[in-house]
């Protein structure tokens, strides 16, 4: 077979010189890396498409959630302003936006309205539902327990109230309130020894504020009640 002519070789060389480098070459990547990328380009494209889809999905979800938050806030505001059938609207907010903060605040507003209207059974039912849905470490948990206990006490269900206040007494920061309430309920039930013990515990728990000379009218009342219980 005859050798290529000089002019043919020159043309081929000129063609190779003028041929532009690919993007990978222009980036200055090592030849091995370029070869690896080209051999696995299908995989790289699949990963790139997956990342793009993920970014778009997250962006769309954020937009959707922002829209839902805005609509739920508007619905809650309208329900609170409605003094005629606002309760129905609040219940609708709870149903439509159960996973959003607006539903929680709608429940809080319903509890307030039930309490003002003296509808204690509805109030208890809603409070109990909220209590069951909350995690034990939720900051709202002791507040709900305290409210349930107060409703039980208000409706003369003293045993149930004592049970809830006993739970509350195990929560740091709520011990004084719980022991004061248990003393008050036991006194109302005629359990003088238990009442005195609870009042005494309350005074111990609030001793620190008394040491700093802070005048506490509640402590003065408790001290008076405790003296009367011990004298009777």
C-alpha positions in Angstrom: 0.0 0.0 0.0 1.4 3.4 -0.9 2.3 6.0 1.7 0.1 9.1 1.9 1.4 12.0 0.0 2.9 15.0 1.7 0.0 17.2 0.8 -2.5 14.7 2.3 -0.5 14.6 5.6 -0.4 18.4 5.7 -4.1 18.6 5.2 -4.8 16.1 8.0 -2.5 17.9 10.4 -4.1 21.2 9.6 -7.5 19.7 10.2 -6.5 18.4 13.6 -4.9 21.7 14.6 -8.0 23.7 13.6 -10.4 21.3 15.4 -11.7 23.2 18.6 -11.2 21.6 22.0 -14.3 20.4 23.9 -15.6 22.1 27.0 -13.9 19.6 29.2 -10.6 20.3 27.6 -11.1 24.0 27.9 -11.7 23.6 31.6 -8.2 22.2 31.9 -9.3 18.9 33.3 -6.8 16.0 33.3 -7.2 13.6 30.3 -8.1 10.7 32.6 -10.9 12.7 34.2 -12.2 13.8 30.8 -12.2 10.2 29.6 -14.0 9.1 32.8 -16.7 11.7 32.4 -17.4 10.9 28.8 -17.6 7.2 29.5 -20.2 7.8 32.2 -22.0 10.8 30.8 -25.4 9.0 31.0 -24.9 8.7 34.8 -23.8 12.3 35.1 -26.8 13.5 33.2 -29.2 11.4 35.3 -27.7 12.9 38.5 -27.9 16.4 37.1 -31.6 16.0 36.1 -32.4 14.5 39.5 -30.8 17.5 41.3 -32.7 20.0 39.1 -36.0 18.2 39.7 -35.3 18.2 43.5 -34.5 22.0 43.5 -37.6 22.7 41.5 -39.8 20.5 43.7 -38.5 22.2 46.9 -39.1 25.6 45.4 -42.6 24.8 44.4 -43.4 23.3 47.8 -42.0 26.4 49.5 -44.2 28.6 47.3 -47.2 26.3 48.0 -46.6 26.4 51.8 -46.2 30.2 51.8 -49.5 30.5 49.9 -51.2 28.1 52.4 -49.8 30.1 55.4 -51.0 33.3 54.0 -54.5 31.9 53.3 -54.8 30.3 56.7 -53.7 33.5 58.5 -56.4 35.4 56.5 -59.1 32.8 57.4 -58.1 32.9 61.0 -58.2 36.7 61.2 -61.7 36.7 59.5 -63.0 34.1 61.9 -61.7 36.0 65.0 -63.3 39.2 63.8 -66.7 37.4 63.2 -68.7 37.7 66.4 -71.8 36.1 65.0 -70.8 32.7 63.7 -67.1 32.9 64.3 -67.1 29.6 66.1 -68.1 27.8 62.9 -65.4 29.6 60.9 -62.8 28.7 63.5 -63.8 25.1 63.2 -63.5 25.4 59.5 -60.0 26.8 59.9 -59.1 23.8 62.0 -60.4 21.4 59.4 -58.8 23.1 56.4 -55.4 23.9 57.9 -54.9 21.2 60.5 -51.2 21.0 60.0 -50.5 24.8 60.1 -50.1 27.2 63.1 -53.4 28.9 62.3 -55.3 25.7 63.3 -53.6 25.8 66.7 -54.5 29.4 67.3 -58.0 28.7 66.1 -58.3 26.1 68.8 -57.0 28.5 71.4 -59.6 31.1 70.4 -62.3 28.5 70.5 -61.3 27.5 74.0 -61.5 31.2 75.1 -65.0 31.5 73.6 -66.2 28.3 75.2 -65.0 29.5 78.5 -66.6 32.9 78.3 -69.9 31.3 77.2 -69.8 28.7 80.1 -69.7 25.8 77.6 -67.3 23.8 79.8 -67.9 20.4 78.2 -67.0 21.7 74.7 -64.0 23.5 76.3 -62.9 20.3 78.0 -63.3 18.2 74.9 -61.2 20.6 72.8 -58.5 20.9 75.5 -58.3 17.2 75.9 -57.9 16.7 72.2 -55.1 19.3 72.1 -53.4 17.6 75.1 -53.4 14.2 73.4 -51.9 15.7 70.2 -49.1 17.5 72.0 -45.7 15.8 72.6 -44.7 15.5 76.2 -41.8 17.9 75.7 -44.0 20.6 74.1 -44.0 24.0 75.9 -47.7 24.1 75.5 -48.3 20.8 77.4 -48.2 22.3 80.9 -50.4 25.2 79.9 -53.0 22.9 78.5 -52.9 20.7 81.6 -53.3 23.7 83.8 -56.3 24.9 81.9 -57.9 21.4 82.0 -57.4 21.3 85.7 -58.9 24.8 86.2 -62.0 23.7 84.2 -62.4 20.6 86.3 -62.1 22.7 89.5 -64.6 25.3 88.2 -67.1 22.5 87.5 -66.6 20.9 91.0 -64.9 17.8 89.6 -62.2 18.0 92.3 -60.8 14.6 92.1 -60.0 15.0 88.4 -58.7 18.5 89.1 -56.3 17.1 91.7 -55.1 14.5 89.2 -54.3 17.1 86.6 -52.6 19.4 89.2 -50.5 16.4 90.4 -49.3 16.0 86.8 -48.6 19.7 86.6 -46.6 19.6 89.8 -43.9 17.5 88.1 -43.2 20.2 85.5 -40.4 22.6 86.4 -41.7 26.2 86.9 -45.3 25.1 87.5 -44.8 23.5 91.0 -45.9 26.5 93.0 -49.1 27.0 91.0 -49.9 23.2 91.2 -49.3 23.0 95.0 -51.3 26.1 95.7 -54.3 24.7 93.7 -54.0 21.3 95.4 -54.1 23.0 98.7 -57.1 25.1 97.8 -59.0 22.0 96.4 -58.2 19.8 99.4 -59.3 22.6 101.8 -62.6 22.9 99.9 -63.0 19.1 100.2 -62.4 19.2 103.9 -59.0 17.4 103.7 -57.3 19.7 106.2 -54.1 17.7 106.6 -53.5 17.4 102.8 -54.4 21.1 102.3 -51.9 22.1 105.0 -49.2 20.0 103.4 -49.8 21.5 100.0 -49.8 25.0 101.3 -46.6 24.4 103.2 -45.0 23.0 100.1 -46.1 26.2 98.2 -44.5 28.4 100.8 -41.3 26.4 100.5 -41.2 26.7 96.8 -41.7 30.5 96.9 -39.3 31.0 99.8 -36.6 32.5 97.6 -38.8 35.4 96.5 -39.6 36.1 100.1 -35.9 36.2 101.1 -35.4 39.1 98.7 -38.0 41.1 100.5 -40.5 40.9 97.6 -44.0 41.3 99.0 -46.3 38.5 97.8 -50.0 38.9 98.6 -50.6 35.3 97.7 -48.0 34.1 100.2 -49.7 36.2 102.9 -53.1 34.6 102.1 -51.6 31.1 102.2 -49.8 31.8 105.5 -53.1 32.9 106.9 -55.0 29.9 105.6 -52.3 27.6 106.9 -52.5 29.1 110.5 -56.2 28.6 110.5 -56.0 25.0 109.3 -53.5 24.1 112.0 -55.6 25.8 114.7 -58.8 24.1 113.7 
